[in-house]
Amino acid sequence: MLPIWSLAALTLAALSLGPSFAHVLEAPPRLTVWSPELWRDATVFNGQFALFALIGGPLDLGAIFTTAVLAFLLRGNKSRFRLALAGAILFALGLAVWFGWVAPANSVLATWQPGPIPENFVVIRNRWETGHMAVAALKLLGLMATALAVTPSARPLPEASW
């Protein structure tokens, strides 16, 4: 069962990180080049991120669940258990940060209407963008911890016989 759970945990962890990392890659032009109107229209009104929620949420839960199961399966190996547990905790923290930092901004974005740019635009935009960056950082650390948990200890290579 360990190889199956290892593969599942790594796959879901990577897939969970993907959309979050995409937010990081999109952030520089969104924060420095895009007009407020373009940012609002692309982010709020045109469904650009609809699949991020529809697919990303279950992936986040799957990454937390599979890394937690992986930690349980590795409980006999202290160092690998700790790494897998760290992965599960980091993915859970990523989701908690999303709920505490990004979701409140999403709630405000849901009230925006076409027309003039809201007065609180910069604050909400920055909260939304930086929240996604923080989530991506936690997920990256979670993926790294999970990868280390499933990687066997390095052993010296055999001597070449040529």
C-alpha positions as CSV (number, residue, x, y, z in Angstrom):
1,M,0.0,0.0,0.0
2,L,2.9,2.4,0.7
3,P,3.8,2.8,-3.0
4,I,0.2,3.5,-4.0
5,W,-0.3,6.1,-1.2
6,S,3.1,7.6,-2.0
7,L,2.2,8.1,-5.6
8,A,-1.3,9.4,-4.8
9,A,0.1,11.9,-2.2
10,L,2.7,13.2,-4.6
11,T,0.3,13.4,-7.5
12,L,-2.4,15.3,-5.5
13,A,0.2,17.5,-3.9
14,A,1.6,18.5,-7.3
15,L,-1.8,19.0,-8.8
16,S,-2.8,21.1,-5.8
17,L,0.3,23.2,-6.1
18,G,-0.2,23.8,-9.8
19,P,-3.1,26.3,-9.8
20,S,-1.5,28.1,-6.8
21,F,1.8,28.4,-8.6
22,A,-0.1,29.7,-11.7
23,H,-1.4,32.5,-9.5
24,V,2.2,33.4,-8.5
25,L,3.3,33.4,-12.2
26,E,0.4,35.6,-13.2
27,A,0.9,38.1,-10.3
28,P,3.7,40.4,-11.6
29,P,1.9,41.8,-14.6
30,R,-1.5,41.7,-12.8
31,L,0.1,43.9,-10.0
32,T,2.3,46.2,-12.0
33,V,1.0,46.4,-15.6
34,W,-2.8,45.7,-15.6
35,S,-5.2,48.6,-15.2
36,P,-7.6,48.2,-12.3
37,E,-10.4,47.8,-14.9
38,L,-8.6,44.9,-16.6
39,W,-7.8,43.2,-13.2
40,R,-11.4,43.5,-12.0
41,D,-12.9,42.4,-15.3
42,A,-10.6,39.4,-15.7
43,T,-10.7,38.3,-12.1
44,V,-14.3,39.0,-11.1
45,F,-16.6,39.2,-14.1
46,N,-15.3,36.7,-16.8
47,G,-15.0,33.4,-14.9
48,Q,-11.2,33.1,-15.4
49,F,-10.8,31.4,-12.1
50,A,-14.0,29.3,-11.9
51,L,-12.1,26.0,-12.4
52,F,-9.6,27.0,-9.8
53,A,-12.3,26.6,-7.2
54,L,-14.2,23.8,-8.8
55,I,-11.2,21.6,-9.2
56,G,-8.7,23.2,-6.9
57,G,-10.7,22.7,-3.7
58,P,-11.1,19.0,-4.0
59,L,-7.4,18.7,-5.0
60,D,-6.5,20.6,-1.8
61,L,-8.6,18.3,0.3
62,G,-7.1,15.3,-1.5
63,A,-3.6,16.4,-0.9
64,I,-4.2,16.9,2.8
65,F,-5.9,13.5,3.1
66,T,-3.4,11.5,1.2
67,T,-0.4,13.0,2.9
68,A,-2.0,12.4,6.3
69,V,-2.6,8.7,5.3
70,L,1.0,8.6,4.1
71,A,2.2,9.9,7.4
72,F,0.1,7.2,9.2
73,L,1.6,4.5,7.0
74,L,5.1,5.8,7.7
75,R,4.7,6.0,11.4
76,G,7.3,3.2,11.9
77,N,10.0,5.4,10.4
78,K,10.4,8.4,12.5
79,S,12.1,10.7,10.0
80,R,9.9,9.8,7.1
81,F,6.8,10.0,9.3
82,R,7.7,13.5,10.4
83,L,8.3,14.7,6.8
84,A,4.9,13.2,5.6
85,L,3.2,14.8,8.6
86,A,4.9,18.1,7.8
87,G,3.6,17.8,4.3
88,A,0.0,17.2,5.5
89,I,0.2,20.1,8.0
90,L,1.6,22.4,5.4
91,F,-1.1,21.6,2.9
92,A,-3.7,22.1,5.7
93,L,-2.1,25.4,6.6
94,G,-2.3,26.4,2.9
95,L,-6.0,25.8,2.9
96,A,-6.4,27.6,6.3
97,V,-4.5,30.6,4.9
98,W,-6.8,30.5,1.8
99,F,-9.9,30.6,4.1
100,G,-8.4,33.3,6.3
101,W,-6.7,35.6,3.7
102,V,-8.1,34.9,0.2
103,A,-11.8,34.0,1.0
104,P,-12.5,37.3,2.7
105,A,-11.2,39.1,-0.4
106,N,-13.3,36.8,-2.6
107,S,-16.4,37.8,-0.5
108,V,-15.7,41.5,-1.3
109,L,-15.0,40.7,-5.0
110,A,-18.4,39.0,-5.2
111,T,-20.1,42.3,-4.4
112,W,-18.4,44.3,-7.1
113,Q,-20.5,45.5,-10.1
114,P,-19.5,46.8,-13.5
115,G,-18.9,50.6,-13.4
116,P,-16.5,52.7,-11.4
117,I,-13.6,51.0,-9.7
118,P,-14.4,50.5,-5.9
119,E,-12.4,52.7,-3.5
120,N,-11.0,49.7,-1.7
121,F,-9.7,48.2,-5.0
122,V,-6.0,48.2,-4.2
123,V,-6.4,46.8,-0.7
124,I,-8.6,43.9,-2.0
125,R,-6.5,43.2,-5.0
126,N,-3.3,43.1,-3.0
127,R,-4.9,40.9,-0.3
128,W,-6.2,38.5,-3.1
129,E,-2.8,38.3,-4.9
130,T,-0.6,38.1,-1.8
131,G,-2.9,35.5,-0.2
132,H,-2.5,33.3,-3.2
133,M,1.3,33.7,-3.1
134,A,1.3,32.7,0.6
135,V,-0.8,29.6,-0.2
136,A,1.6,28.7,-3.0
137,A,4.6,28.9,-0.7
138,L,3.0,26.7,1.9
139,K,2.0,24.1,-0.8
140,L,5.5,24.1,-2.3
141,L,7.0,23.4,1.1
142,G,4.3,20.7,1.6
143,L,5.2,19.1,-1.7
144,M,8.9,19.2,-0.8
145,A,8.3,17.6,2.6
146,T,6.1,14.9,1.0
147,A,8.7,14.2,-1.7
148,L,11.4,13.8,0.9
149,A,9.1,11.5,2.9
150,V,8.7,9.0,0.1
151,T,12.3,9.2,-1.2
152,P,14.5,6.4,0.2
153,S,17.6,7.3,2.0
154,A,20.5,8.0,-0.3
155,R,23.0,5.1,-0.5
156,P,26.4,5.1,-2.1
157,L,26.5,3.9,-5.7
158,P,28.2,0.6,-6.3
159,E,31.8,0.8,-7.6
160,A,32.0,0.7,-11.4
161,S,33.5,-2.6,-12.6
162,W,35.0,-1.4,-15.8
